């Protein structure tokens, strides 16, 4: 992604003019540069447009343990906007950044901020704010079965039958990777039609990587195009991220390795909105 495209994506998500969008980008990335270790800030800069590299690298210090709330306040102070606008702009910049970098780099960044569950919300597309779930804990489904499948289908372009099979296979494989207690907690926040695919699992979590996760889904969905399997799995996990509470998302992803957590934040999979 080149610089002009990056700025335009942020502008579209925020409604800002170009000059203000550039200020928002600089404010968010400078705070992020301070939050990350020096090595990680340098690695991230290497995958972004050259115009953005100084903003990440030329900061007074790295590895500062900003919590999500403090991070947003810093952005607001630097951009001279109120907290709601700073939060919106932070989400716009971070979600655009996740489009521009590799999955491995995104996983490395998430690994450095995972101690604070409030950072989860800051990676969401701004458009998701009006349709996603509240960030408080909940034990009821926030969307219907049809809405869940519709979101996955929009992102993958699959027909209804294939979408349903993909969703079931992804959830069943996820259940293998997490503890029985966590699978039950997650199932409680999903439509009743999806719960059996999470609840029929062993008490202990199996340990495997994102690559093995995708391989197992492929095995369960013979129709799935191997070349597009990773994006298809990500489409289900991104949708899952949108419809559960922030606390539940954190509890779930804290049991997963970084390469799997990155799949929940994949932007631009298939026909994704935004």
C-alpha positions in Angstrom: 0.0 0.0 0.0 1.5 3.4 -1.0 1.2 6.5 1.1 -1.6 8.2 -0.9 -3.7 5.0 -0.6 -3.0 4.8 3.1 -4.1 8.4 3.7 -7.2 8.0 1.5 -8.3 4.9 3.4 -8.1 6.8 6.7 -9.9 9.8 5.1 -12.7 7.6 4.0 -13.1 5.9 7.4 -13.1 9.2 9.3 -14.6 11.8 6.9 -11.6 14.0 7.5 -10.0 16.2 4.8 -6.6 15.1 3.6 -4.6 17.4 5.8 -6.4 16.4 9.0 -6.2 12.7 8.0 -2.4 13.1 7.8 -2.3 14.7 11.2 -4.4 11.8 12.6 -2.0 9.3 11.1 1.0 11.0 12.5 -0.6 11.2 16.0 -1.6 7.6 16.1 1.7 6.2 14.7 3.9 8.3 17.0 2.0 7.0 20.0 2.3 3.5 18.6 6.0 4.0 18.1 6.4 4.8 21.8 4.2 1.9 22.8 6.2 -0.7 20.8 9.7 -1.9 21.5 12.4 -0.2 19.4 12.9 -3.4 17.3 9.2 -3.8 16.7 8.7 -0.2 15.7 11.6 -0.6 13.2 10.1 -3.8 11.8 6.7 -2.2 11.4 8.2 0.9 9.7 9.9 -1.3 7.2 6.5 -2.6 5.9 4.8 0.8 5.7 5.2 3.6 3.1 8.5 5.4 3.5 6.7 8.7 4.3 5.4 7.1 7.6 8.7 5.6 8.8 10.1 8.7 10.6 6.8 9.0 12.6 7.3 5.5 14.1 11.1 5.7 14.5 11.8 9.3 15.6 10.1 9.2 19.0 11.6 10.1 22.4 11.4 6.5 23.7 10.0 3.0 23.0 8.4 0.3 25.1 6.2 2.6 27.1 3.4 0.6 28.8 0.5 2.8 27.7 -2.9 1.3 28.4 -5.5 1.7 25.7 -7.2 4.6 27.4 -4.0 6.5 27.8 -3.0 5.7 24.2 -6.3 7.3 23.0 -5.7 10.4 25.2 -2.2 10.8 23.8 -3.6 10.7 20.3 -6.3 13.3 21.2 -3.7 15.6 22.8 -1.4 15.4 19.8 -4.2 15.9 17.3 -6.1 18.4 19.5 -9.4 16.6 19.3 -11.8 15.2 21.9 -11.7 11.6 23.1 -14.5 10.3 20.9 -12.8 11.7 17.8 -9.4 10.4 18.9 -10.8 6.9 19.4 -12.4 6.9 15.9 -9.2 8.2 14.3 -7.1 5.6 16.2 -9.4 2.8 14.9 -9.2 4.2 11.4 -5.4 4.3 11.4 -4.8 1.0 13.1 -7.3 -0.9 10.9 -5.7 0.6 7.8 -2.3 -0.3 9.1 -3.4 -3.9 9.5 -4.3 -3.9 5.8 -0.9 -2.7 4.8 1.4 -5.1 6.7 2.0 -8.8 6.6 0.2 -11.3 8.9 3.4 -12.1 10.7 4.1 -8.4 11.4 0.5 -7.9 12.6 0.9 -10.8 15.0 4.1 -9.4 16.4 2.4 -6.0 17.1 -0.5 -7.7 18.7 1.8 -9.7 20.9 3.2 -6.5 22.4 -0.2 -5.0 23.2 -2.1 -8.1 24.3 -1.8 -7.4 28.0 -4.6 -4.8 27.7 -7.9 -6.2 26.4 -9.1 -2.7 25.6 -6.6 -2.6 22.8 -8.8 -5.2 21.0 -11.5 -2.6 20.3 -9.0 -0.1 18.8 -8.2 -2.5 15.9 -11.8 -2.7 14.7 -12.9 -0.9 11.6 -14.7 2.3 12.6 -17.8 1.2 10.6 -18.1 -1.8 12.9 -19.0 0.5 15.8 -22.6 0.7 14.8 -23.2 -2.9 14.1 -20.8 -4.7 16.5 -21.5 -5.9 20.0 -21.0 -3.8 23.2 -17.6 -4.2 24.8 -19.1 -5.3 28.1 -19.5 -8.9 28.9 -22.7 -10.6 27.7 -24.1 -14.1 27.7 -26.6 -13.6 24.9 -26.1 -13.7 21.1 -25.7 -10.2 19.6 -26.7 -11.2 16.0 -28.9 -13.8 14.5 -27.7 -17.0 12.7 -28.6 -15.5 9.4 -26.8 -12.3 10.1 -23.6 -14.1 11.1 -23.7 -16.2 7.9 -24.4 -13.2 5.8 -21.3 -11.4 7.1 -19.2 -14.4 6.3 -20.7 -14.8 2.9 -20.1 -11.2 2.0 -16.5 -11.6 3.0 -15.9 -14.8 1.1 -18.2 -14.7 -1.9 -19.2 -18.4 -1.2 -22.7 -19.7 -1.7 -24.9 -20.3 1.3 -24.2 -24.0 1.7 -20.4 -23.5 1.5 -20.6 -20.6 3.9 -22.5 -22.7 6.4 -20.0 -25.6 6.1 -17.0 -23.2 6.4 -18.4 -21.6 9.5 -19.2 -24.9 11.2 -15.7 -26.3 10.4 -13.9 -23.2 11.6 -15.8 -23.2 14.9 -15.3 -26.9 15.4 -11.6 -26.5 14.8 -11.4 -23.5 17.1 -13.1 -25.6 19.8 -10.2 -28.1 19.5 -7.7 -25.4 20.1 -9.3 -23.9 23.3 -10.4 -25.3 26.6 -13.9 -26.8 27.1 -14.7 -24.0 29.5 -13.7 -21.3 27.1 -15.6 -23.0 24.2 -18.8 -23.1 26.4 -18.3 -19.4 27.3 -17.9 -18.5 23.6 -20.9 -20.6 22.5 -23.1 -18.7 25.0 -22.6 -15.5 23.0 -23.3 -17.0 19.6 -26.6 -17.9 17.9 -28.0 -21.2 19.1 -27.5 -22.8 15.7 -23.7 -22.4 16.0 -23.3 -23.6 19.6 -23.1 -27.4 19.0 -20.0 -26.9 16.9 -18.2 -25.4 19.9 -19.6 -27.5 22.7 -18.7 -31.0 21.4 -15.0 -30.8 22.4 -12.6 -32.3 24.9 -11.8 -30.7 28.2 -8.2 -29.9 27.3 -7.0 -27.6 24.5 -4.9 -29.0 21.7 -1.8 -27.0 20.8 -1.3 -26.2 17.1 -0.4 -23.3 14.9 -2.4 -21.2 12.5 -1.1 -23.3 9.6 -2.4 -26.5 11.2 -5.7 -24.7 12.1 -6.2 -23.9 8.4 -5.2 -27.4 7.3 -7.8 -28.9 9.6 -10.5 -26.6 8.2 -9.5 -27.6 4.7 -9.9 -31.2 5.6 -13.4 -30.6 7.0 -14.5 -28.6 3.9 -13.5 -30.5 0.8 -15.0 -27.8 -1.5 -12.7 -25.1 -0.1 -10.2 -23.8 -2.5 -6.8 -24.3 -0.9 -5.4 -21.1 -2.3 -8.1 -19.1 -0.5 -8.5 -21.2 2.6 -6.6 -18.7 4.9 -8.8 -15.8 3.9 -11.9 -18.0 4.2 -11.0 -19.0 7.8 -10.1 -15.3 8.6 -13.6 -14.3 7.3 -15.2 -16.4 10.0 -12.9 -15.3 12.8 -13.2 -11.6 11.9 -17.0 -12.0 12.0 -16.7 -13.8 15.4 -14.6 -10.9 16.7 -17.4 -8.5 15.7 -20.2 -10.3 17.5 -18.8 -11.2 21.0 -18.0 -9.0 23.9 -14.6 -7.4 24.3 -14.0 -9.5 27.5 -14.9 -12.7 25.8 -12.7 -11.9 22.8 -9.8 -11.3 25.1 -10.5 -14.5 27.1 -10.6 -16.5 23.8 -7.6 -15.1 22.1 -5.4 -15.2 25.2 -5.5 -19.0 24.7 -4.2 -18.7 21.1 -0.7 -18.2 19.6 0.1 -14.9 17.9 -0.3 -16.2 14.4 -3.8 -17.3 15.1 -4.7 -14.1 16.9 -3.7 -12.2 13.8 -6.4 -13.9 11.8 -9.1 -12.2 13.9 -7.8 -8.9 12.7 -7.4 -9.6 9.0 -8.8 -6.7 7.1 -9.9 -6.8 3.4 -10.7 -10.6 3.3 -13.0 -11.4 0.4 -15.8 -8.9 0.2 -15.4 -7.4 3.6 -17.1 -4.1 4.2 -15.2 -0.9 4.9 
